Amino acid sequence: MVRVHSLPPGECRGEGALDTAALLTTIPKKKSMNHPALALIVIGAILVVCGVVWMLAPSIPWLGHLPGDIRWEGAHGSFYFPITTCLVLSLLLSAALWLIRQLWR
């Protein structure tokens, strides 16, 4: 059996020892969402934005046809991988999420 000896707050065993109780009380707590409804509103807003983008995507002529998108057509099939489009959309989404996170603080 292992025995753990705890000291009252403010006491330490020697020079350089840490008072963990005092440290835990000084660590700031992160703000959390106050209500689950806020999370549902955010998720709903994200879904609305995705729906609008999906609806407008056919009217964006460059989407999927950028230089660097890989397209291979053979006699028995074809392969298409829009790598440049994926990189551009990833960059735009990352920038938008970074901006939202900065404004959220």
N, C-alpha and C positions, 0 to 999 in steps of 0.2 A: 504494500500500500504506500502510495506517495502522499506525503503531507505538504500542503501548500500553506505557507505562512504569509498572511497579509498584514501590512502595516497600516495604521490609521493615516488618513490624508494629511500631508504635511511632513511626515516623518520619512527619512530615507536611511539606508544602511550605511552610507558613506558618501564621500565626495564623488560627484558625477552620477549618482544614482538618479533615476527618473521617478517622479511621482505620477503614476499612470492615472490616478483618479483626477488629479488636477489637469492633466493633459486632455482627458476625455471631456471634461466640462468646458474647455476652451476651444475645442474644434467646432467651427461653425457648421450647422446642419444645412443641407441643400433644401431649397424650396421645392415642394412637390405640388402636383396639381391638386387644387382644392376640392374638386368634385369630378366624378366620372363623366358628367355631362360635358365638361370642357374637352375631354379626350374624344368623345363622340362628335362634337362640333368640328374639331380639327380633322378627324378622319373623314367626315362628310365633306368638308371644304376641299380636302385633297382629292376625293372621288369626283367632285364637281369639276375641278381643274383638269383631272385626267379625262373626263368625259368631253369637255370642251376641246381639249387638244386632239382627242381621237376623232371628234366630229370635223375639226378643221384640217386634219392631217392630209386628206386628199387634195385640198386646195393649196398645199405648200409644194411647189413643183420640185424643189431641190431635195426634199426628204426621201432618202433612199437612192438618190442618183448623184451623189458627190463623187469627185475624182478620188480614187483609192478604194471605192467599194468593189469588192471582188465579185465578178460575174463570169461563170464558165458554162458554156452550152456545148454539149456533146451530141452525138447521134442518138444516144439512148436516154438522155436525161440532162438536167441542168443543175447548177449549183450557184447560189447567190448568197453572199455574206456582206452586208453593208457595214464594214468595219469603220470607215470614216464617219458615217452617219452616227454609229453607236458612240464613237469618241466625242463627237460634237454634242450629242444629246446628253452624254454623261457629264461633260464639262458644264453645260447649261444647268442641268439639274443640281450638280454639286454647288455651283455658284448661288442658285436660288435657295437651296437649303442652308448654305452658310449665311446668306443675308437674313433669312428668317430666324436663324438661331441668334444672330447678332441683335436683331430687333426685339427678340423675345426677352433678352436680359434686362 
